[in-house]
């Protein structure tokens, strides 16, 4: 869809045209789901995040700045919706206090052997705090200070979560690769 077509669709969505809202949802659903999946424990949770994010899109569409790409604005909403979901469920979640991870040698090209879906599956096995920190830092490019502010934790906790996320992911991948690709 070209920019003019998208702008016409967004204008109709602003008028609460349900067909246009459905079209926008269908057009960007896959993209939004791909953004949400790394932040969620499973696909069903990611779908809930996407649906919540689109509800926010439709209620805040009048604040969308057309000088930025719509997909960028949507991505921000999806990521923040995932963060808000995480924060609201913090009391429900079990946090794992992991002991020092073993340093297991892994082939340099082990990631090249994996399909993206396999890697995502392993990331989703990480404890929520680790998974969220890893995604915000590695995928979204936020600094530890920004992550700490968003999640209401200290900068040190953000750094620790990232370090533990990497170590846990390395362990998960080390165990997974021989089973899947061995």
C-alpha positions in Angstrom: 0.0 0.0 0.0 1.4 3.4 -1.0 1.6 6.4 1.3 -1.5 8.1 -0.2 -3.5 4.9 0.1 -2.5 4.5 3.7 -3.3 8.1 4.5 -6.8 7.7 3.0 -7.3 4.5 5.0 -6.1 6.3 8.2 -8.5 9.2 7.5 -11.4 6.8 7.2 -10.3 5.0 10.4 -10.3 8.4 12.2 -14.0 8.6 11.3 -14.6 5.3 13.0 -15.3 3.5 9.8 -15.2 -0.2 10.9 -14.4 -1.6 7.5 -11.3 0.7 7.3 -10.3 -0.2 10.8 -10.6 -3.9 9.8 -8.5 -3.3 6.7 -5.8 -1.5 8.7 -5.8 -4.3 11.3 -5.5 -7.0 8.5 -2.8 -5.0 6.7 -0.6 -4.6 9.8 -1.5 -7.6 12.0 1.4 -9.8 10.9 3.9 -7.0 11.4 2.5 -6.2 14.8 2.5 -9.9 15.8 6.2 -10.2 14.7 7.0 -7.2 17.0 5.0 -8.6 20.0 6.2 -12.3 19.8 9.7 -11.7 21.3 8.2 -9.9 24.3 5.7 -12.6 25.1 5.8 -16.1 26.6 3.7 -17.6 23.8 1.8 -16.8 20.7 -1.6 -16.4 22.4 -0.2 -13.7 24.7 1.4 -12.0 21.7 -2.0 -12.0 20.0 -3.6 -10.3 23.1 -0.8 -7.7 23.1 -1.5 -7.0 19.4 -5.2 -6.7 20.0 -4.7 -4.3 22.9 -2.2 -2.3 20.8 -4.7 -1.9 17.9 -7.3 -0.7 20.4 -4.8 1.9 21.4 -4.1 2.8 17.8 -7.7 3.3 17.0 -8.3 5.5 20.1 -5.2 7.5 19.6 -5.1 7.8 15.9 -5.8 11.5 16.0 -2.3 11.9 17.6 -0.4 10.0 14.9 2.2 12.3 13.4 2.2 11.7 9.6 5.8 12.8 9.3 6.8 9.4 10.7 6.1 6.0 9.2 2.9 4.4 10.5 4.7 1.1 11.0 7.2 2.9 13.3 4.4 4.4 15.4 2.6 1.1 15.5 5.8 -0.7 16.6 6.2 1.8 19.5 2.6 1.1 20.6 3.1 -2.7 20.4 6.3 -2.6 22.4 4.9 -0.3 25.1 1.7 -2.4 25.3 3.9 -5.5 25.9 5.8 -3.6 28.5 2.6 -2.4 30.2 1.3 -5.9 30.2 4.5 -7.1 31.8 4.4 -4.4 34.4 0.7 -5.1 35.3 1.4 -8.8 35.6 4.6 -8.5 37.6 3.0 -9.6 40.8 1.7 -12.8 39.1 5.0 -13.8 37.6 7.5 -16.0 39.1 11.1 -14.6 39.0 13.9 -17.1 38.9 17.0 -16.4 41.0 19.5 -18.2 38.8 22.9 -19.3 40.1 25.9 -18.7 38.0 25.5 -20.2 34.5 28.0 -22.7 33.2 30.2 -21.5 30.4 29.5 -24.1 27.7 31.5 -23.8 24.4 29.2 -23.3 21.4 30.2 -23.3 17.7 30.6 -19.9 16.3 28.0 -20.4 13.6 25.4 -22.2 15.7 22.8 -19.4 15.1 23.1 -19.8 11.4 21.8 -23.4 11.8 18.6 -22.2 13.4 15.4 -21.0 11.8 14.2 -17.7 13.1 11.1 -19.4 14.6 13.4 -21.8 16.5 15.4 -18.9 18.0 12.1 -17.1 18.9 10.9 -20.3 20.6 14.0 -20.4 22.8 13.8 -16.7 23.6 10.2 -17.2 24.8 11.4 -19.7 27.3 13.4 -17.0 29.2 11.9 -15.7 32.4 9.8 -12.6 31.6 12.1 -10.0 33.1 15.1 -11.4 31.2 13.2 -11.7 28.0 11.9 -8.2 28.2 15.3 -6.7 29.0 16.9 -8.7 26.2 14.4 -7.5 23.6 14.5 -3.9 24.7 18.2 -3.8 24.6 19.1 -6.0 21.6 16.1 -5.5 19.3 14.8 -2.0 20.2 18.2 -0.5 21.0 17.2 1.1 24.3 20.0 1.9 26.8 20.0 0.4 30.3 19.0 3.7 31.8 15.9 3.8 29.4 15.0 0.2 30.2 15.3 0.9 33.9 13.0 3.8 33.7 10.4 1.9 31.5 10.4 -1.1 33.8 10.8 0.7 37.1 14.0 -1.1 38.0 17.6 0.0 38.6 20.2 0.3 35.9 22.1 -2.4 37.6 19.1 -4.7 37.5 18.7 -4.0 33.8 22.4 -5.0 33.2 22.0 -8.0 35.4 18.9 -9.1 33.6 20.6 -8.8 30.2 23.6 -10.7 31.3 21.5 -13.5 32.8 19.2 -13.5 29.7 22.3 -14.0 27.4 23.7 -16.8 29.6 20.3 -18.5 29.9 19.7 -18.2 26.1 23.1 -19.6 25.4 22.3 -22.6 27.7 18.9 -23.1 26.0 20.5 -22.9 22.6 23.3 -25.3 23.5 20.7 -27.8 24.7 18.4 -27.3 21.8 20.7 -27.4 18.8 22.0 -31.0 19.2 18.4 -32.2 19.5 17.0 -30.3 16.6 20.0 -30.1 14.2 22.4 -32.7 15.6 
